[in-house]
Amino acid sequence: MNRTKNKFIILYTFFLFIIIFFTFFITKSSAALFDNTPELVKTLNTAFEDIEGWLLTLATPAAAVAVGVGVFMKKFSFGDEERIRISKKLIRGSLFSYGFILAINLILSAIRSLIE
């Protein structure tokens, strides 16, 4: 009785070891096989990076035009307090928005460099 119990324990530990070993091997090999990013995800990532590039490219001239309009509005207000106030809001808002866009780009670049 004791001998059969010892055989059972030895077989049980042997099979347990084999199961753990194959599970580890299959997990590592499947991780190596399926390590690539799917094509759809790559396409979406490149599309979003292109959109981000276009937005940053368009943000600089848009901010310059908004500041220019605000400066000309202030220059040609001829003492009208409401136009001066609107032009100051326009200049301040456009500079704040442009700074916000640049800050977001900086933060996203930092996050991207940490991930990769």
C-alpha positions in Angstrom: 0.0 0.0 0.0 2.8 2.4 0.9 4.7 1.5 -2.2 1.8 2.3 -4.5 1.3 5.5 -2.7 4.9 6.5 -3.3 4.6 5.5 -7.0 1.5 7.7 -7.3 3.2 10.7 -5.7 6.2 10.2 -8.0 4.0 9.9 -11.1 1.9 12.9 -10.0 4.9 15.1 -9.6 6.4 13.9 -12.9 3.2 14.7 -14.8 2.9 18.0 -12.9 6.4 18.9 -13.9 5.7 18.0 -17.6 2.5 20.1 -17.6 4.3 23.1 -16.1 7.2 22.7 -18.5 5.0 22.4 -21.7 2.8 25.3 -20.5 5.9 27.5 -20.1 7.3 26.4 -23.4 4.0 26.9 -25.3 3.5 30.3 -23.7 7.0 31.5 -24.7 6.8 30.1 -28.2 3.4 31.6 -28.8 4.5 34.9 -27.5 7.4 34.8 -30.0 5.1 33.8 -32.8 2.5 36.4 -32.2 4.7 39.3 -31.1 4.0 41.5 -34.1 1.4 44.3 -34.1 -1.6 43.6 -36.4 -1.7 45.4 -39.7 -4.9 47.3 -38.9 -3.4 48.7 -35.7 -0.3 49.8 -37.7 -2.4 51.5 -40.3 -4.4 53.3 -37.6 -1.3 54.4 -35.8 0.3 55.8 -39.0 -3.0 57.5 -39.9 -3.2 59.2 -36.5 0.5 60.2 -36.7 -0.2 61.8 -40.1 -3.2 63.7 -38.8 -1.2 64.9 -35.8 1.5 66.1 -38.2 -1.0 68.0 -40.3 -2.6 69.6 -37.3 0.7 70.8 -36.1 1.6 72.1 -39.5 -1.7 74.0 -39.8 -1.6 75.3 -36.2 1.3 77.6 -36.7 -0.1 79.6 -39.6 -3.6 79.6 -38.0 -2.1 81.1 -34.8 -0.1 83.7 -36.8 -3.2 84.7 -38.8 -5.3 85.0 -35.6 -2.6 87.1 -33.9 -2.3 89.3 -37.0 -6.0 89.9 -37.2 -6.0 90.8 -33.5 -3.1 93.2 -34.0 -4.8 94.9 -37.0 -8.1 95.0 -35.2 -6.4 96.7 -32.2 -4.5 99.1 -34.5 -7.5 100.1 -36.5 -10.0 100.3 -33.6 -9.7 104.1 -33.6 -10.3 104.2 -29.8 -13.3 101.9 -29.7 -13.0 100.1 -26.3 -15.1 97.1 -27.4 -12.9 96.4 -30.4 -9.7 96.8 -28.3 -11.1 94.3 -25.8 -12.1 91.8 -28.5 -8.7 92.1 -30.2 -6.9 91.5 -26.8 -9.1 88.4 -26.3 -8.3 87.2 -29.8 -4.6 87.6 -29.4 -4.5 86.0 -25.9 -6.8 83.2 -26.9 -4.9 82.3 -30.1 -1.5 82.3 -28.2 -3.0 80.3 -25.4 -4.4 77.8 -27.9 -1.2 77.5 -29.8 0.8 77.0 -26.6 -1.7 74.3 -25.6 -1.3 72.5 -28.9 2.5 72.5 -28.5 2.2 71.3 -24.9 0.0 68.4 -25.9 2.5 67.5 -28.7 5.3 67.6 -26.1 3.4 65.4 -23.7 2.4 62.9 -26.3 6.0 62.7 -27.6 7.2 62.0 -24.0 4.6 59.3 -23.5 5.5 57.7 -26.9 9.2 57.7 -26.0 8.5 56.0 -22.7 6.3 53.3 -24.3 8.8 52.5 -27.0 
